[in-house]
Amino acid sequence: MLIKTIRLENFMGYDNAEFNLKPTTFIFGRMRVGKTSILNAIEFALTGKARGLKQKNKSLQLAGKPGTFRVELDTDGSTIKRTTSGRPAKLPWSDEVIETCCRPMSIVHASPEQRQKLLLGSAQVSAATIGELIRGVRPMKTPDKIAAMPASLIDKAEQAAVDIRRAKKAALAEAKTHASEEPEDELVETKFGKMYLSDAASQDIEGQLEALRTKRRQLADTTDRDAAARELDEIRQSMTDTEASHTEEQRKQLQSEKAKASDALRDLIEQRDTLRRALAVARNQKQNIESVRSLDRCPTCGSECDSRLMAGLIQTLDKQIARDDAAESKLTDRIDAAERERDEAADRLAEWSNERARTEDRRAEWARRIDELERIVSAPEPDQAKIAELDKRIEHGETMLAAKQRYTASVSAYREGQSRIATLTNEIAEIDAVVGALKAGGPVRSRMSETTAIHPDPDFCAAFGIDVRLNEDGDLTLAGRMIELCSTSERWLAGAALAVGVARATGFNFVALDGAELLDSPGRVALSRWLQAREPTQPQVIITLTQPDQLPAPKDAGSFGAIRIQ
């Protein structure tokens, strides 16, 4: 994967920035200006995780910087976009592989168990691969994945396959027991003698049985005269009770209540209208007196008016208006109550009418049932001999159908068993292939013996003159010493060698080497030599450092680039 351009929006220290990358790119600048933030953005775009990010309300947030952010990577194959709440792109590399290549020091500081996880991730082996093997996928379809699997996982896969084969063989034996022979059809006695029943004959018998059962029910209905008589009395009593509860007098009474409520409401409305007219006259008189009072002389007689007399008249009119207002308010309340009473009376009358209509419907149903019951009560005694003959014919038909149903069920079970046997046979053959491939001397273990696990890049180690090793237990050593006992410069080189090896082995082909200023002088010279000797097919490299004078002279100016962060 070759990253050509990276765009940042509101990410860490970058509000809106774009950087073009080369196969070898140097990012330099003083401490804490944002060099590592660019590497964090690349890791975030690829995995959805990076240093300085935390989860909050199902979305990611930068520590100390709320809000949304966005990262885009233009690669040689596509554009990878990642936002605050978006999902990471689906890539063929595990998070352990990407984290190692973007942050080599993370694997240096990791525990041996975490390094073992890297070994599996770098070979693209996961529990799903083991699951495919166990489910019967032929193992040599994915030889590269299988070849990098630790022996312990192969042993577990082989044991699981053996256990599954044992269980499937037991299921096969049981299926053969239940479906060993095809069932035979039963002979049934018919009026033409003993014979097999076809599907058409079975359907014909079902139709005859339904007709016989209907005829028998008709005869059996006449056998219980007492029950019919009791039901007839109950229906007649119900008709009498219903008639008594819905008389014409009740309807007239409800209509009278509604009419009385309407008349009372009409009277109250007329009283309120009369009172409102009186109020209007009083207010008009008051207005006229107030207009005369404002003049020095009366417009009628031309003499001075008695102001005290006018004030008394106005006071009298105010009292009358107040009384009439209070009376109008009370009348309004009484009108509201009268309207409710009228509506309730109308509802009672409507309910009575609806119930009366429902009663009429019930009366029609009762009349029909009464005719049926009267025929039963007055019918002659049933013919018991005819009923017994019908019972015998019904029983014989049901016996024939039961035999046909047993045969049909047996045939269905036999066919299902045969299908189960064929399926289990194929599955056992596939499991046998898996067990054969996984056992000692099989192609999987043979392939494993030909392939070694992921190692630090040999070209890188040769350029720096170091011996870095990572064994199957996850122990990382440099020149035979545990990595924890090495200097800072040595640990940086060990992480870089492992990251380059993982990038080349997995096809990720991208490495970010952060903090090259940690190298001592011989290490910087070796770094420059390694970069100049690199081939175009080797992984893309991004290196961060603090001083531009630490940059090596480019061998090919077109493949080298430098970014200065202010």
Contacts in CASP RR format, 6 or more apart in sequence:
PFRMAT RR
TARGET T0000
AUTHOR 0000-0000-0000
METHOD contacts of the structure
MODEL  1
MLIKTIRLENFMGYDNAEFNLKPTTFIFGRMRVGKTSILNAIEFALTGKA
RGLKQKNKSLQLAGKPGTFRVELDTDGSTIKRTTSGRPAKLPWSDEVIET
CCRPMSIVHASPEQRQKLLLGSAQVSAATIGELIRGVRPMKTPDKIAAMP
ASLIDKAEQAAVDIRRAKKAALAEAKTHASEEPEDELVETKFGKMYLSDA
ASQDIEGQLEALRTKRRQLADTTDRDAAARELDEIRQSMTDTEASHTEEQ
RKQLQSEKAKASDALRDLIEQRDTLRRALAVARNQKQNIESVRSLDRCPT
CGSECDSRLMAGLIQTLDKQIARDDAAESKLTDRIDAAERERDEAADRLA
EWSNERARTEDRRAEWARRIDELERIVSAPEPDQAKIAELDKRIEHGETM
LAAKQRYTASVSAYREGQSRIATLTNEIAEIDAVVGALKAGGPVRSRMSE
TTAIHPDPDFCAAFGIDVRLNEDGDLTLAGRMIELCSTSERWLAGAALAV
GVARATGFNFVALDGAELLDSPGRVALSRWLQAREPTQPQVIITLTQPDQ
LPAPKDAGSFGAIRIQ
1 75 0 8 1.000
1 76 0 8 1.000
1 77 0 8 1.000
1 507 0 8 1.000
1 508 0 8 1.000
1 509 0 8 1.000
1 510 0 8 1.000
1 540 0 8 1.000
2 23 0 8 1.000
2 75 0 8 1.000
2 76 0 8 1.000
2 509 0 8 1.000
2 510 0 8 1.000
2 540 0 8 1.000
3 21 0 8 1.000
3 42 0 8 1.000
3 73 0 8 1.000
3 74 0 8 1.000
3 75 0 8 1.000
3 510 0 8 1.000
3 540 0 8 1.000
4 20 0 8 1.000
4 21 0 8 1.000
4 74 0 8 1.000
4 75 0 8 1.000
4 76 0 8 1.000
5 18 0 8 1.000
5 19 0 8 1.000
5 20 0 8 1.000
5 21 0 8 1.000
5 72 0 8 1.000
5 73 0 8 1.000
5 74 0 8 1.000
6 18 0 8 1.000
6 19 0 8 1.000
6 21 0 8 1.000
6 38 0 8 1.000
6 41 0 8 1.000
6 42 0 8 1.000
6 45 0 8 1.000
6 71 0 8 1.000
6 72 0 8 1.000
6 73 0 8 1.000
6 74 0 8 1.000
7 17 0 8 1.000
7 18 0 8 1.000
7 70 0 8 1.000
7 71 0 8 1.000
7 72 0 8 1.000
7 74 0 8 1.000
8 14 0 8 1.000
8 16 0 8 1.000
8 17 0 8 1.000
8 18 0 8 1.000
8 37 0 8 1.000
8 38 0 8 1.000
8 41 0 8 1.000
8 69 0 8 1.000
8 70 0 8 1.000
8 71 0 8 1.000
9 15 0 8 1.000
9 16 0 8 1.000
9 69 0 8 1.000
9 70 0 8 1.000
9 71 0 8 1.000
10 16 0 8 1.000
10 65 0 8 1.000
10 67 0 8 1.000
10 68 0 8 1.000
10 69 0 8 1.000
10 70 0 8 1.000
11 37 0 8 1.000
11 41 0 8 1.000
11 44 0 8 1.000
11 62 0 8 1.000
11 69 0 8 1.000
11 70 0 8 1.000
11 71 0 8 1.000
12 34 0 8 1.000
12 37 0 8 1.000
12 40 0 8 1.000
12 41 0 8 1.000
12 52 0 8 1.000
12 62 0 8 1.000
12 65 0 8 1.000
13 34 0 8 1.000
13 37 0 8 1.000
13 65 0 8 1.000
14 34 0 8 1.000
14 37 0 8 1.000
14 41 0 8 1.000
19 38 0 8 1.000
19 563 0 8 1.000
21 540 0 8 1.000
21 542 0 8 1.000
21 561 0 8 1.000
22 558 0 8 1.000
22 559 0 8 1.000
22 560 0 8 1.000
22 561 0 8 1.000
23 536 0 8 1.000
23 540 0 8 1.000
23 541 0 8 1.000
23 559 0 8 1.000
23 560 0 8 1.000
24 531 0 8 1.000
24 534 0 8 1.000
24 540 0 8 1.000
24 541 0 8 1.000
24 543 0 8 1.000
24 554 0 8 1.000
24 559 0 8 1.000
24 560 0 8 1.000
24 561 0 8 1.000
25 540 0 8 1.000
25 541 0 8 1.000
25 542 0 8 1.000
25 543 0 8 1.000
25 560 0 8 1.000
25 561 0 8 1.000
25 562 0 8 1.000
25 563 0 8 1.000
26 542 0 8 1.000
26 543 0 8 1.000
26 544 0 8 1.000
26 545 0 8 1.000
26 551 0 8 1.000
26 560 0 8 1.000
26 561 0 8 1.000
26 562 0 8 1.000
26 563 0 8 1.000
27 35 0 8 1.000
27 38 0 8 1.000
27 542 0 8 1.000
27 543 0 8 1.000
27 544 0 8 1.000
27 545 0 8 1.000
27 562 0 8 1.000
27 563 0 8 1.000
27 565 0 8 1.000
28 35 0 8 1.000
28 544 0 8 1.000
28 545 0 8 1.000
28 546 0 8 1.000
28 547 0 8 1.000
28 548 0 8 1.000
28 550 0 8 1.000
28 551 0 8 1.000
28 562 0 8 1.000
28 563 0 8 1.000
28 564 0 8 1.000
28 565 0 8 1.000
29 35 0 8 1.000
29 545 0 8 1.000
29 546 0 8 1.000
29 547 0 8 1.000
29 548 0 8 1.000
29 564 0 8 1.000
29 565 0 8 1.000
29 566 0 8 1.000
30 546 0 8 1.000
31 546 0 8 1.000
33 565 0 8 1.000
33 566 0 8 1.000
34 565 0 8 1.000
35 514 0 8 1.000
35 544 0 8 1.000
35 565 0 8 1.000
36 514 0 8 1.000
36 544 0 8 1.000
38 542 0 8 1.000
38 563 0 8 1.000
39 102 0 8 1.000
39 103 0 8 1.000
39 512 0 8 1.000
39 514 0 8 1.000
39 542 0 8 1.000
39 544 0 8 1.000
40 50 0 8 1.000
40 51 0 8 1.000
40 52 0 8 1.000
41 50 0 8 1.000
41 71 0 8 1.000
42 71 0 8 1.000
42 73 0 8 1.000
42 102 0 8 1.000
42 512 0 8 1.000
42 542 0 8 1.000
43 49 0 8 1.000
43 50 0 8 1.000
43 98 0 8 1.000
43 99 0 8 1.000
43 102 0 8 1.000
43 103 0 8 1.000
44 50 0 8 1.000
44 53 0 8 1.000
44 71 0 8 1.000
44 82 0 8 1.000
45 71 0 8 1.000
45 72 0 8 1.000
45 73 0 8 1.000
45 80 0 8 1.000
45 81 0 8 1.000
45 82 0 8 1.000
45 88 0 8 1.000
45 89 0 8 1.000
46 73 0 8 1.000
46 80 0 8 1.000
46 88 0 8 1.000
46 89 0 8 1.000
46 91 0 8 1.000
46 98 0 8 1.000
46 102 0 8 1.000
47 88 0 8 1.000
47 95 0 8 1.000
47 98 0 8 1.000
47 99 0 8 1.000
48 60 0 8 1.000
48 82 0 8 1.000
48 88 0 8 1.000
49 95 0 8 1.000
49 99 0 8 1.000
51 103 0 8 1.000
52 62 0 8 1.000
52 63 0 8 1.000
53 60 0 8 1.000
53 61 0 8 1.000
53 62 0 8 1.000
53 63 0 8 1.000
54 60 0 8 1.000
54 61 0 8 1.000
54 63 0 8 1.000
55 61 0 8 1.000
58 85 0 8 1.000
59 84 0 8 1.000
59 85 0 8 1.000
59 86 0 8 1.000
60 84 0 8 1.000
60 85 0 8 1.000
61 67 0 8 1.000
61 84 0 8 1.000
62 69 0 8 1.000
67 84 0 8 1.000
68 83 0 8 1.000
68 84 0 8 1.000
68 85 0 8 1.000
69 83 0 8 1.000
69 84 0 8 1.000
70 81 0 8 1.000
70 82 0 8 1.000
70 83 0 8 1.000
70 84 0 8 1.000
71 81 0 8 1.000
71 82 0 8 1.000
71 83 0 8 1.000
72 79 0 8 1.000
72 80 0 8 1.000
72 81 0 8 1.000
72 82 0 8 1.000
73 79 0 8 1.000
73 80 0 8 1.000
80 89 0 8 1.000
81 89 0 8 1.000
82 88 0 8 1.000
82 89 0 8 1.000
91 98 0 8 1.000
92 124 0 8 1.000
93 121 0 8 1.000
93 124 0 8 1.000
93 506 0 8 1.000
93 507 0 8 1.000
93 508 0 8 1.000
94 120 0 8 1.000
94 121 0 8 1.000
94 122 0 8 1.000
94 124 0 8 1.000
94 126 0 8 1.000
96 114 0 8 1.000
96 117 0 8 1.000
96 118 0 8 1.000
96 120 0 8 1.000
96 121 0 8 1.000
96 122 0 8 1.000
97 118 0 8 1.000
97 121 0 8 1.000
97 122 0 8 1.000
97 502 0 8 1.000
97 506 0 8 1.000
97 508 0 8 1.000
98 508 0 8 1.000
99 106 0 8 1.000
99 107 0 8 1.000
100 106 0 8 1.000
100 107 0 8 1.000
100 118 0 8 1.000
100 122 0 8 1.000
100 498 0 8 1.000
100 499 0 8 1.000
100 502 0 8 1.000
101 499 0 8 1.000
101 502 0 8 1.000
101 503 0 8 1.000
101 508 0 8 1.000
101 510 0 8 1.000
101 511 0 8 1.000
101 512 0 8 1.000
101 539 0 8 1.000
102 510 0 8 1.000
102 512 0 8 1.000
103 512 0 8 1.000
103 514 0 8 1.000
104 492 0 8 1.000
104 495 0 8 1.000
104 496 0 8 1.000
104 498 0 8 1.000
104 499 0 8 1.000
104 511 0 8 1.000
104 512 0 8 1.000
104 513 0 8 1.000
104 514 0 8 1.000
105 491 0 8 1.000
105 492 0 8 1.000
105 495 0 8 1.000
105 514 0 8 1.000
107 114 0 8 1.000
107 115 0 8 1.000
107 118 0 8 1.000
107 476 0 8 1.000
107 495 0 8 1.000
107 498 0 8 1.000
107 499 0 8 1.000
108 476 0 8 1.000
108 483 0 8 1.000
108 491 0 8 1.000
108 494 0 8 1.000
108 495 0 8 1.000
108 498 0 8 1.000
110 118 0 8 1.000
112 473 0 8 1.000
112 474 0 8 1.000
112 475 0 8 1.000
113 474 0 8 1.000
115 470 0 8 1.000
115 474 0 8 1.000
115 475 0 8 1.000
115 476 0 8 1.000
116 472 0 8 1.000
116 473 0 8 1.000
116 474 0 8 1.000
118 454 0 8 1.000
118 502 0 8 1.000
119 148 0 8 1.000
119 150 0 8 1.000
119 453 0 8 1.000
119 454 0 8 1.000
119 470 0 8 1.000
119 472 0 8 1.000
119 474 0 8 1.000
120 126 0 8 1.000
120 148 0 8 1.000
120 149 0 8 1.000
120 150 0 8 1.000
121 506 0 8 1.000
122 148 0 8 1.000
122 454 0 8 1.000
122 502 0 8 1.000
122 505 0 8 1.000
122 506 0 8 1.000
123 144 0 8 1.000
123 145 0 8 1.000
123 147 0 8 1.000
123 148 0 8 1.000
123 149 0 8 1.000
123 453 0 8 1.000
123 454 0 8 1.000
123 505 0 8 1.000
123 506 0 8 1.000
124 144 0 8 1.000
124 145 0 8 1.000
124 148 0 8 1.000
124 506 0 8 1.000
125 145 0 8 1.000
125 146 0 8 1.000
125 148 0 8 1.000
125 149 0 8 1.000
125 153 0 8 1.000
129 142 0 8 1.000
129 145 0 8 1.000
129 146 0 8 1.000
129 149 0 8 1.000
130 149 0 8 1.000
130 153 0 8 1.000
130 156 0 8 1.000
130 157 0 8 1.000
130 160 0 8 1.000
131 157 0 8 1.000
132 142 0 8 1.000
133 139 0 8 1.000
133 146 0 8 1.000
133 157 0 8 1.000
133 161 0 8 1.000
133 434 0 8 1.000
133 438 0 8 1.000
134 157 0 8 1.000
134 160 0 8 1.000
134 161 0 8 1.000
134 164 0 8 1.000
134 434 0 8 1.000
136 161 0 8 1.000
136 427 0 8 1.000
136 430 0 8 1.000
136 431 0 8 1.000
136 433 0 8 1.000
136 434 0 8 1.000
137 430 0 8 1.000
137 434 0 8 1.000
138 430 0 8 1.000
138 433 0 8 1.000
138 434 0 8 1.000
138 437 0 8 1.000
139 146 0 8 1.000
139 433 0 8 1.000
139 434 0 8 1.000
139 437 0 8 1.000
139 438 0 8 1.000
139 443 0 8 1.000
139 444 0 8 1.000
140 146 0 8 1.000
140 437 0 8 1.000
140 443 0 8 1.000
140 444 0 8 1.000
143 443 0 8 1.000
143 447 0 8 1.000
146 154 0 8 1.000
146 444 0 8 1.000
146 447 0 8 1.000
146 448 0 8 1.000
147 444 0 8 1.000
147 447 0 8 1.000
147 448 0 8 1.000
147 450 0 8 1.000
147 451 0 8 1.000
148 448 0 8 1.000
148 451 0 8 1.000
148 453 0 8 1.000
148 454 0 8 1.000
149 448 0 8 1.000
150 472 0 8 1.000
151 445 0 8 1.000
151 448 0 8 1.000
154 438 0 8 1.000
154 444 0 8 1.000
154 445 0 8 1.000
154 448 0 8 1.000
157 434 0 8 1.000
157 438 0 8 1.000
158 435 0 8 1.000
158 438 0 8 1.000
158 439 0 8 1.000
161 431 0 8 1.000
161 434 0 8 1.000
161 435 0 8 1.000
161 438 0 8 1.000
162 435 0 8 1.000
164 431 0 8 1.000
165 428 0 8 1.000
165 431 0 8 1.000
165 432 0 8 1.000
165 435 0 8 1.000
168 424 0 8 1.000
168 427 0 8 1.000
168 428 0 8 1.000
168 431 0 8 1.000
169 428 0 8 1.000
171 420 0 8 1.000
171 424 0 8 1.000
172 421 0 8 1.000
172 424 0 8 1.000
172 425 0 8 1.000
172 428 0 8 1.000
175 417 0 8 1.000
175 420 0 8 1.000
175 421 0 8 1.000
175 424 0 8 1.000
176 421 0 8 1.000
178 413 0 8 1.000
178 417 0 8 1.000
179 413 0 8 1.000
179 414 0 8 1.000
179 416 0 8 1.000
179 417 0 8 1.000
179 418 0 8 1.000
179 420 0 8 1.000
179 421 0 8 1.000
182 411 0 8 1.000
182 414 0 8 1.000
183 407 0 8 1.000
183 410 0 8 1.000
183 411 0 8 1.000
183 414 0 8 1.000
185 196 0 8 1.000
185 407 0 8 1.000
186 196 0 8 1.000
186 403 0 8 1.000
186 404 0 8 1.000
186 406 0 8 1.000
186 407 0 8 1.000
187 194 0 8 1.000
187 195 0 8 1.000
187 196 0 8 1.000
188 194 0 8 1.000
188 195 0 8 1.000
188 196 0 8 1.000
188 197 0 8 1.000
188 399 0 8 1.000
188 400 0 8 1.000
188 403 0 8 1.000
188 404 0 8 1.000
189 396 0 8 1.000
189 400 0 8 1.000
190 400 0 8 1.000
197 205 0 8 1.000
197 400 0 8 1.000
197 403 0 8 1.000
197 404 0 8 1.000
202 400 0 8 1.000
202 401 0 8 1.000
202 404 0 8 1.000
205 397 0 8 1.000
205 400 0 8 1.000
205 401 0 8 1.000
206 401 0 8 1.000
208 397 0 8 1.000
209 394 0 8 1.000
209 397 0 8 1.000
209 398 0 8 1.000
209 401 0 8 1.000
212 390 0 8 1.000
212 393 0 8 1.000
212 394 0 8 1.000
213 394 0 8 1.000
215 390 0 8 1.000
216 387 0 8 1.000
216 390 0 8 1.000
216 391 0 8 1.000
216 394 0 8 1.000
219 382 0 8 1.000
219 383 0 8 1.000
219 386 0 8 1.000
219 387 0 8 1.000
219 390 0 8 1.000
220 382 0 8 1.000
220 387 0 8 1.000
221 376 0 8 1.000
222 376 0 8 1.000
222 379 0 8 1.000
222 381 0 8 1.000
222 382 0 8 1.000
223 382 0 8 1.000
225 376 0 8 1.000
225 377 0 8 1.000
225 379 0 8 1.000
228 373 0 8 1.000
228 376 0 8 1.000
228 377 0 8 1.000
229 373 0 8 1.000
229 377 0 8 1.000
231 369 0 8 1.000
231 373 0 8 1.000
232 370 0 8 1.000
232 373 0 8 1.000
232 374 0 8 1.000
232 377 0 8 1.000
235 366 0 8 1.000
235 369 0 8 1.000
235 370 0 8 1.000
235 373 0 8 1.000
236 370 0 8 1.000
238 366 0 8 1.000
239 363 0 8 1.000
239 366 0 8 1.000
242 359 0 8 1.000
242 362 0 8 1.000
242 363 0 8 1.000
246 352 0 8 1.000
246 355 0 8 1.000
246 356 0 8 1.000
246 359 0 8 1.000
250 352 0 8 1.000
251 349 0 8 1.000
251 352 0 8 1.000
251 353 0 8 1.000
251 356 0 8 1.000
254 345 0 8 1.000
254 348 0 8 1.000
254 349 0 8 1.000
254 352 0 8 1.000
255 349 0 8 1.000
257 345 0 8 1.000
257 348 0 8 1.000
257 349 0 8 1.000
258 342 0 8 1.000
258 345 0 8 1.000
258 346 0 8 1.000
258 349 0 8 1.000
260 345 0 8 1.000
261 338 0 8 1.000
261 341 0 8 1.000
261 342 0 8 1.000
261 345 0 8 1.000
262 342 0 8 1.000
264 338 0 8 1.000
264 341 0 8 1.000
265 335 0 8 1.000
265 338 0 8 1.000
265 339 0 8 1.000
265 341 0 8 1.000
265 342 0 8 1.000
268 331 0 8 1.000
268 334 0 8 1.000
268 335 0 8 1.000
268 338 0 8 1.000
269 335 0 8 1.000
271 331 0 8 1.000
272 328 0 8 1.000
272 331 0 8 1.000
272 332 0 8 1.000
272 335 0 8 1.000
275 324 0 8 1.000
275 327 0 8 1.000
275 328 0 8 1.000
275 331 0 8 1.000
276 328 0 8 1.000
278 324 0 8 1.000
279 321 0 8 1.000
279 324 0 8 1.000
279 325 0 8 1.000
279 328 0 8 1.000
282 317 0 8 1.000
282 320 0 8 1.000
282 321 0 8 1.000
282 324 0 8 1.000
283 321 0 8 1.000
285 317 0 8 1.000
286 314 0 8 1.000
286 317 0 8 1.000
286 318 0 8 1.000
286 321 0 8 1.000
289 310 0 8 1.000
289 313 0 8 1.000
289 314 0 8 1.000
289 317 0 8 1.000
290 314 0 8 1.000
292 298 0 8 1.000
292 299 0 8 1.000
292 305 0 8 1.000
292 310 0 8 1.000
293 305 0 8 1.000
293 307 0 8 1.000
293 310 0 8 1.000
293 311 0 8 1.000
293 314 0 8 1.000
295 305 0 8 1.000
296 304 0 8 1.000
297 303 0 8 1.000
297 304 0 8 1.000
297 305 0 8 1.000
298 304 0 8 1.000
298 305 0 8 1.000
436 442 0 8 1.000
437 443 0 8 1.000
437 444 0 8 1.000
438 444 0 8 1.000
438 445 0 8 1.000
439 445 0 8 1.000
453 470 0 8 1.000
453 472 0 8 1.000
454 470 0 8 1.000
454 501 0 8 1.000
454 502 0 8 1.000
454 505 0 8 1.000
455 469 0 8 1.000
455 470 0 8 1.000
455 501 0 8 1.000
456 468 0 8 1.000
456 469 0 8 1.000
456 470 0 8 1.000
456 494 0 8 1.000
456 495 0 8 1.000
456 497 0 8 1.000
456 498 0 8 1.000
456 500 0 8 1.000
456 501 0 8 1.000
457 497 0 8 1.000
457 498 0 8 1.000
457 500 0 8 1.000
457 501 0 8 1.000
457 504 0 8 1.000
459 500 0 8 1.000
459 530 0 8 1.000
459 533 0 8 1.000
459 538 0 8 1.000
460 496 0 8 1.000
460 497 0 8 1.000
460 500 0 8 1.000
460 501 0 8 1.000
460 530 0 8 1.000
461 467 0 8 1.000
461 468 0 8 1.000
461 497 0 8 1.000
463 526 0 8 1.000
463 529 0 8 1.000
463 530 0 8 1.000
463 533 0 8 1.000
464 493 0 8 1.000
464 497 0 8 1.000
464 523 0 8 1.000
464 526 0 8 1.000
464 527 0 8 1.000
464 530 0 8 1.000
465 526 0 8 1.000
466 478 0 8 1.000
466 479 0 8 1.000
466 490 0 8 1.000
466 493 0 8 1.000
466 494 0 8 1.000
466 497 0 8 1.000
467 478 0 8 1.000
467 479 0 8 1.000
467 480 0 8 1.000
468 476 0 8 1.000
468 477 0 8 1.000
468 478 0 8 1.000
468 493 0 8 1.000
468 494 0 8 1.000
468 495 0 8 1.000
468 497 0 8 1.000
468 498 0 8 1.000
469 476 0 8 1.000
469 477 0 8 1.000
469 480 0 8 1.000
470 476 0 8 1.000
470 498 0 8 1.000
475 482 0 8 1.000
476 482 0 8 1.000
476 483 0 8 1.000
476 494 0 8 1.000
476 498 0 8 1.000
477 483 0 8 1.000
478 486 0 8 1.000
478 490 0 8 1.000
478 491 0 8 1.000
478 493 0 8 1.000
478 494 0 8 1.000
483 490 0 8 1.000
483 491 0 8 1.000
483 494 0 8 1.000
486 494 0 8 1.000
488 518 0 8 1.000
489 518 0 8 1.000
489 519 0 8 1.000
489 520 0 8 1.000
489 523 0 8 1.000
492 515 0 8 1.000
492 516 0 8 1.000
492 518 0 8 1.000
492 519 0 8 1.000
493 519 0 8 1.000
493 523 0 8 1.000
496 511 0 8 1.000
496 513 0 8 1.000
499 511 0 8 1.000
499 512 0 8 1.000
499 513 0 8 1.000
500 511 0 8 1.000
500 538 0 8 1.000
500 539 0 8 1.000
502 508 0 8 1.000
503 509 0 8 1.000
503 510 0 8 1.000
503 511 0 8 1.000
503 539 0 8 1.000
504 538 0 8 1.000
504 539 0 8 1.000
508 539 0 8 1.000
509 538 0 8 1.000
509 539 0 8 1.000
509 540 0 8 1.000
510 539 0 8 1.000
510 540 0 8 1.000
511 539 0 8 1.000
511 540 0 8 1.000
511 541 0 8 1.000
511 542 0 8 1.000
512 541 0 8 1.000
512 542 0 8 1.000
512 544 0 8 1.000
513 541 0 8 1.000
513 542 0 8 1.000
513 543 0 8 1.000
513 544 0 8 1.000
514 544 0 8 1.000
515 543 0 8 1.000
515 544 0 8 1.000
515 545 0 8 1.000
515 546 0 8 1.000
516 524 0 8 1.000
516 527 0 8 1.000
516 543 0 8 1.000
516 544 0 8 1.000
516 545 0 8 1.000
516 550 0 8 1.000
517 545 0 8 1.000
517 546 0 8 1.000
517 547 0 8 1.000
517 550 0 8 1.000
519 527 0 8 1.000
524 550 0 8 1.000
527 543 0 8 1.000
527 552 0 8 1.000
528 552 0 8 1.000
528 553 0 8 1.000
529 552 0 8 1.000
531 541 0 8 1.000
531 552 0 8 1.000
531 555 0 8 1.000
532 552 0 8 1.000
532 553 0 8 1.000
532 554 0 8 1.000
532 555 0 8 1.000
533 555 0 8 1.000
534 541 0 8 1.000
536 559 0 8 1.000
545 551 0 8 1.000
548 562 0 8 1.000
548 564 0 8 1.000
551 562 0 8 1.000
554 560 0 8 1.000
554 561 0 8 1.000
END
